[in-house]
Amino acid sequence: MIQDSFEAPFINDVHYAFDKEFLITSGNGLYTASTIGNCNTRKYHALLAASNQYNDDVNVLVANIDESVNCNAKTYHLATHKYPCLYHPQGYR
């Protein structure tokens, strides 16, 4: 069975959110893959990737989008990037 929803305490836990991955394929060579915490932790993670029809290469067309929401004069970052010893912005929270 595929789990398609996660409770907030699990998503807000950086170790849990970045250990759980998803992969969605189109059936014609396109795919999206990342972690449920929306942090690309592997080189093949992408919002949109396409396989090359002439060889086994994969071309990442859209790696990520740094989304944010402004509400009541406050900005909420939804994206997360992993750097050595740092996650910024912390959209998983």
NORPE-V183276 format. One line per field, one symbol per residue. burial: + if it has 9 or more other C-alpha atoms within 8 Angstrom, else -. A space follows every 50 residues. Layout:
# NORPE-V183276
burial: ???
This chain:
# NORPE-V183276
burial: ---------+++-+-+++--+---+----++++++++++++---++++++ ++-------++++----+-------+++++++----++++++-
